[in-house]
């Protein structure tokens, strides 16, 4: 899921584009399952500094959700639908053939457990609810982890 943070120059110069991005993101939040992707290429580019990259991914998504909270409301009311299951997935996993789903999980836990915990808190309730939703609707982040990469021939 790509958060429409509006940091690009195009978003600043074109308010309609920024509104469309928020609308698209809001429609994605209506799904039952959401995937937050960690870029395998970026992990490779940051060997030895994975912690900094992972903290950046998780922290940016968390603060982006918090910053967009008002824009994600429907007529000032909390979202009725919000993903119940959040999966943290490694994209471009074929670039890291030695990292299986368990290795990816262990890397996240070792390098960014606190940031994952903070993101879980934000995701435990849809935007603008003062208390978590009733138990059947409560969002769940982890332990689902996944890998996505190019097929091998």
Backbone bond lengths (Angstrom), bond angles and torsions (degrees), N, CA, C in turn:
res aa  C-N    CA-C-N  psi(-1)  N-CA   C-N-CA  omega(-1)  CA-C   N-CA-C  phi
1 X - - - 1.433 - - 1.516 107.79 -
2 X 1.301 116.52 129.74 1.450 121.03 178.61 1.517 108.42 -103.76
3 X 1.289 116.04 121.53 1.458 121.49 -177.75 1.524 109.66 -81.34
4 X 1.338 117.98 127.28 1.459 120.86 -179.07 1.524 111.25 -80.57
5 X 1.309 116.17 78.82 1.457 119.94 -173.89 1.518 113.18 -75.89
6 X 1.328 117.14 -16.15 1.457 119.50 177.36 1.512 113.67 74.62
7 X 1.325 117.38 23.46 1.459 119.67 -178.57 1.522 113.31 -85.01
8 X 1.315 117.91 -10.32 1.459 118.91 -178.89 1.525 110.12 -76.21
9 X 1.313 115.71 158.21 1.467 119.56 178.33 1.518 110.91 -62.56
10 X 1.344 116.66 -37.18 1.464 120.64 -179.38 1.524 110.83 -61.07
11 X 1.322 117.26 -39.40 1.464 120.41 -179.08 1.520 110.59 -67.37
12 X 1.342 116.86 -35.65 1.466 119.61 179.26 1.524 111.30 -71.09
13 X 1.325 117.14 -35.48 1.446 119.59 -176.27 1.527 112.52 -88.29
14 X 1.311 118.58 -15.34 1.462 121.88 -178.01 1.525 110.20 -129.76
15 X 1.340 116.74 93.04 1.469 119.63 -178.61 1.530 112.46 -61.55
16 X 1.333 117.28 -30.32 1.467 119.54 178.88 1.521 110.76 -65.72
17 X 1.331 115.92 -38.66 1.461 119.78 177.72 1.524 109.76 -63.13
18 X 1.317 116.97 -43.66 1.463 120.67 178.88 1.526 110.37 -61.76
19 X 1.335 117.62 -40.99 1.465 121.11 178.51 1.524 111.28 -64.52
20 X 1.333 116.91 -40.03 1.475 120.34 178.55 1.526 110.51 -64.75
21 X 1.322 116.33 -39.05 1.469 119.53 178.70 1.525 110.90 -63.35
22 X 1.322 116.62 -43.43 1.468 120.45 178.87 1.522 109.66 -64.65
23 X 1.339 117.43 -42.29 1.469 121.07 179.04 1.523 111.10 -62.04
24 X 1.322 117.05 -41.80 1.463 120.85 178.00 1.516 110.63 -64.52
25 X 1.325 116.19 -44.82 1.458 120.43 179.39 1.529 110.54 -62.72
26 X 1.329 116.43 -41.09 1.464 120.90 179.01 1.533 110.16 -61.66
27 X 1.327 117.35 -39.60 1.462 119.36 178.89 1.527 110.78 -66.34
28 X 1.325 117.44 -34.79 1.468 120.39 176.13 1.526 111.27 -66.05
29 X 1.333 116.00 -33.18 1.460 119.56 179.00 1.524 112.23 -69.47
30 X 1.328 117.58 -10.41 1.454 121.51 176.29 1.513 113.00 -80.61
31 X 1.318 117.88 -2.68 1.462 122.25 179.06 1.517 110.78 -75.61
32 X 1.312 116.35 158.47 1.464 120.64 175.64 1.525 111.59 -78.82
33 X 1.333 116.02 -30.68 1.464 121.51 -177.10 1.523 108.31 -126.39
34 X 1.321 116.85 136.34 1.463 121.75 177.91 1.531 108.95 -126.15
35 X 1.319 115.47 143.94 1.460 121.83 177.55 1.522 108.67 -112.45
36 X 1.313 116.10 128.23 1.453 122.09 172.89 1.526 105.49 -106.87
37 X 1.332 115.75 115.77 1.461 120.54 -173.35 1.522 112.53 -93.06
38 X 1.319 113.92 136.70 1.458 122.37 171.66 1.520 105.29 -106.93
39 X 1.314 117.67 124.99 1.459 123.84 -174.59 1.532 111.22 -76.72
40 X 1.327 115.65 115.44 1.460 120.75 179.59 1.516 112.46 -60.82
41 X 1.343 117.79 -36.23 1.466 120.90 178.20 1.521 110.64 -63.49
42 X 1.331 116.34 -41.40 1.470 119.95 178.99 1.527 111.00 -66.21
43 X 1.340 116.77 -35.58 1.473 118.71 175.71 1.523 109.79 -63.12
44 X 1.346 116.90 -42.90 1.466 120.84 177.56 1.526 110.87 -61.84
45 X 1.325 116.16 -41.97 1.465 120.83 -179.49 1.525 112.14 -66.78
46 X 1.326 116.56 -19.59 1.466 121.36 -176.31 1.523 112.57 -116.63
47 X 1.328 117.36 33.09 1.457 120.16 177.92 1.524 108.41 -56.67
48 X 1.319 115.16 128.42 1.455 121.04 -175.71 1.528 112.16 90.31
49 X 1.332 116.76 -18.74 1.461 121.63 178.90 1.520 111.06 -123.48
50 X 1.336 116.11 26.87 1.470 120.53 -178.48 1.523 111.39 -57.73
51 X 1.315 116.11 -35.91 1.463 119.94 -178.32 1.524 111.03 -59.08
52 X 1.304 117.16 -44.36 1.463 121.72 -179.49 1.537 110.11 -62.96
53 X 1.338 117.21 -45.00 1.462 120.61 179.90 1.532 111.15 -64.77
54 X 1.326 117.63 -47.02 1.469 121.01 -178.60 1.525 111.41 -63.70
55 X 1.328 116.52 -41.39 1.470 120.00 176.80 1.529 110.00 -61.76
56 X 1.319 116.73 -38.49 1.456 121.23 179.14 1.530 111.03 -64.22
57 X 1.331 117.28 -45.64 1.470 121.30 -179.41 1.526 110.23 -61.88
58 X 1.319 116.63 -52.77 1.465 120.86 -176.53 1.531 111.22 -67.48
59 X 1.320 116.50 -42.80 1.457 120.24 -179.48 1.523 112.71 -67.67
60 X 1.325 117.29 -40.34 1.463 120.36 178.79 1.521 111.29 -64.15
61 X 1.320 116.43 -41.03 1.463 119.29 179.26 1.533 110.27 -65.84
62 X 1.316 116.12 -43.85 1.464 120.83 179.63 1.528 111.37 -60.88
63 X 1.322 117.34 -52.26 1.462 119.59 -178.03 1.523 111.31 -68.92
64 X 1.319 117.07 -32.30 1.455 120.00 176.32 1.514 111.71 -63.15
65 X 1.317 117.33 -42.72 1.462 120.89 176.62 1.525 110.69 -62.08
66 X 1.311 115.71 -43.84 1.466 119.77 -179.88 1.530 111.03 -64.50
67 X 1.325 116.93 -40.59 1.457 121.77 -178.44 1.532 111.64 -67.83
68 X 1.332 116.82 -33.46 1.462 121.77 -178.42 1.523 113.66 -89.75
69 X 1.299 117.04 3.18 1.464 121.11 -173.20 1.531 112.56 -49.12
70 X 1.317 118.10 -49.57 1.464 120.52 -178.10 1.523 112.02 -63.93
71 X 1.329 116.67 -37.53 1.464 120.41 -179.51 1.528 112.52 -72.04
72 X 1.327 117.15 -21.86 1.460 120.80 -177.92 1.524 113.00 -86.84
73 X 1.317 116.59 -7.86 1.457 120.10 179.93 1.526 109.96 -73.12
74 X 1.309 115.74 152.26 1.458 120.91 176.17 1.520 107.62 -105.96
75 X 1.338 115.86 105.86 1.463 122.24 -177.45 1.528 111.52 54.98
76 X 1.332 116.27 40.23 1.455 120.91 178.36 1.511 114.66 78.74
77 X 1.331 116.81 2.24 1.467 120.96 -178.24 1.524 109.19 -107.91
78 X 1.333 116.03 152.66 1.460 119.35 178.58 1.526 111.38 -60.43
79 X 1.321 115.48 153.63 1.463 120.63 176.93 1.527 110.07 -60.51
80 X 1.309 115.82 136.73 1.453 120.50 177.73 1.530 109.49 -78.69
81 X 1.322 115.30 -39.82 1.466 120.10 178.74 1.524 108.57 -111.24
82 X 1.314 115.21 138.19 1.457 122.28 -179.84 1.522 105.54 -153.54
83 X 1.326 118.77 139.84 1.466 118.62 -177.48 1.530 112.47 -52.75
84 X 1.325 115.11 131.37 1.464 120.81 178.65 1.518 110.93 -86.59
85 X 1.322 115.89 -28.47 1.463 120.69 -177.33 1.523 108.50 -123.68
86 X 1.305 115.63 128.68 1.461 122.20 177.89 1.525 107.95 -116.36
87 X 1.327 116.64 127.03 1.460 122.17 -179.11 1.525 108.06 -113.11
88 X 1.300 115.85 128.09 1.459 121.93 174.89 1.524 106.20 -91.59
89 X 1.336 117.46 117.51 1.464 121.04 -174.02 1.524 111.48 -124.96
90 X 1.312 115.04 145.59 1.456 122.88 177.00 1.520 108.12 -92.42
91 X 1.329 117.30 112.80 1.461 120.11 176.19 1.531 108.64 -86.56
92 X 1.322 115.33 161.25 1.468 121.61 -178.43 1.527 110.33 54.68
93 X 1.327 115.51 36.76 1.460 121.57 -176.01 1.526 111.86 -63.28
94 X 1.330 117.39 -22.22 1.462 119.96 178.38 1.527 111.58 -63.81
95 X 1.323 117.52 -19.83 1.462 121.25 176.42 1.523 111.80 -75.40
96 X 1.328 116.51 -15.34 1.464 122.68 -179.67 1.534 108.53 -125.66
97 X 1.335 117.75 67.09 1.473 120.20 -173.60 1.525 114.18 -62.39
98 X 1.323 117.86 -22.36 1.460 120.47 -179.55 1.527 112.54 -85.61
99 X 1.323 117.47 -4.98 1.462 121.03 -179.54 1.525 108.69 -101.79
100 X 1.321 115.88 103.71 1.466 119.42 175.33 1.527 108.23 -87.31
101 X 1.315 116.79 -178.21 1.465 120.22 -175.83 1.535 111.14 -62.08
102 X 1.320 117.37 -33.11 1.459 120.27 179.42 1.531 110.87 -72.68
103 X 1.322 116.47 -38.24 1.455 120.23 175.81 1.526 111.52 -64.48
104 X 1.335 115.78 -38.63 1.458 120.61 176.85 1.529 110.45 -63.78
105 X 1.326 115.85 -46.64 1.469 120.46 177.74 1.526 110.45 -57.45
106 X 1.326 116.33 -46.40 1.469 120.66 -178.35 1.534 111.76 -64.22
107 X 1.337 116.20 -36.72 1.462 120.39 177.32 1.528 110.44 -63.36
108 X 1.324 116.56 -44.83 1.472 120.49 178.89 1.530 110.18 -61.31
109 X 1.324 115.88 -46.39 1.468 119.93 -178.34 1.533 110.88 -64.17
110 X 1.330 115.91 -42.65 1.467 120.14 -177.40 1.537 112.22 -69.76
111 X 1.327 116.28 -41.14 1.468 119.91 -171.11 1.530 114.56 -97.83
112 X 1.349 118.04 -21.35 1.469 117.82 -172.35 1.528 112.97 -147.07
113 X 1.312 117.82 32.11 1.475 120.77 -177.69 1.524 112.04 -59.73
114 X 1.314 118.14 -43.18 1.467 120.66 -178.38 1.527 110.75 -64.44
115 X 1.328 116.91 -41.13 1.462 120.76 179.66 1.525 110.90 -67.61
116 X 1.322 116.68 -36.98 1.462 121.06 176.07 1.531 109.36 -63.41
117 X 1.319 117.25 -40.52 1.461 121.60 177.97 1.524 111.72 -62.45
118 X 1.330 117.33 -41.71 1.461 121.24 178.57 1.527 110.77 -65.57
119 X 1.331 116.93 -40.03 1.456 120.32 177.67 1.526 110.49 -65.61
120 X 1.311 116.72 -39.37 1.476 120.27 177.07 1.526 111.21 -57.06
121 X 1.324 116.20 -41.30 1.477 119.83 179.68 1.522 110.95 -60.73
122 X 1.322 117.02 -43.69 1.467 121.10 -179.42 1.524 110.32 -66.48
123 X 1.332 116.56 -39.96 1.460 120.38 -176.89 1.523 113.62 -79.87
124 X 1.322 117.36 -9.26 1.467 119.34 -177.54 1.518 112.42 -71.18
125 X 1.325 117.62 -15.02 1.467 121.42 176.45 1.520 108.35 -139.02
126 X 1.323 117.80 138.27 1.465 119.66 177.38 1.520 110.79 -60.21
127 X 1.332 117.69 159.03 1.458 120.61 -179.76 1.520 113.37 -50.83
128 X 1.326 114.91 133.98 1.458 125.82 173.66 1.515 115.90 72.08
129 X 1.301 117.96 17.07 1.458 117.30 172.30 1.509 106.65 -94.85
130 X 1.299 116.48 136.67 1.460 119.08 -178.06 1.518 111.27 -79.81
131 X 1.323 116.84 -18.91 1.458 120.27 177.12 1.513 108.47 -136.20
132 X 1.335 117.50 156.26 1.450 120.04 -179.39 1.528 110.85 -60.20
133 X 1.346 116.55 153.19 1.456 120.27 179.10 1.520 110.93 -66.85
134 X 1.342 118.20 165.92 1.462 119.83 176.64 1.522 110.21 -55.33
135 X 1.283 116.68 154.60 1.463 122.45 -172.85 1.534 115.09 -46.79
136 X 1.343 122.09 -46.05 1.458 119.08 -178.14 1.525 113.72 -62.40
137 X 1.327 118.70 -25.44 1.454 121.39 -177.57 1.527 113.03 -96.21
138 X 1.322 117.52 -8.02 1.460 120.43 -176.01 1.528 110.92 -56.07
139 X 1.317 116.09 135.79 1.454 121.04 179.11 1.515 109.99 -74.02
140 X 1.318 115.34 149.23 1.448 121.98 -179.10 1.519 107.73 -127.15
141 X 1.320 116.96 120.73 1.461 121.16 178.42 1.507 108.49 -117.45
142 X 1.315 115.84 110.36 1.443 121.47 -178.63 1.511 109.79 82.22
143 X 1.291 119.74 157.53 1.437 126.84 7.26 1.518 116.15 -81.51
144 X 1.353 121.31 7.97 1.463 117.05 179.85 1.522 112.47 -60.08
145 X 1.305 114.69 125.09 1.454 122.77 174.32 1.512 106.25 -129.17
146 X 1.311 118.12 153.67 1.448 120.59 -179.43 1.508 111.60 -148.85
147 X 1.337 114.32 170.39 1.457 122.41 177.22 1.520 107.09 -129.12
148 X 1.306 116.52 141.16 1.457 121.37 175.37 1.525 107.82 -138.56
149 X 1.306 115.23 126.98 1.468 118.93 -179.73 1.509 109.90 -156.32
150 X 1.317 114.90 177.53 1.453 120.92 179.34 1.527 109.67 -68.31
151 X 1.325 116.54 144.62 1.472 118.43 178.10 1.515 110.72 -66.55
152 X 1.293 115.45 148.66 1.469 120.76 178.17 1.519 108.69 -90.73
153 X 1.324 116.02 141.94 1.473 120.89 -179.93 1.501 110.52 -103.84
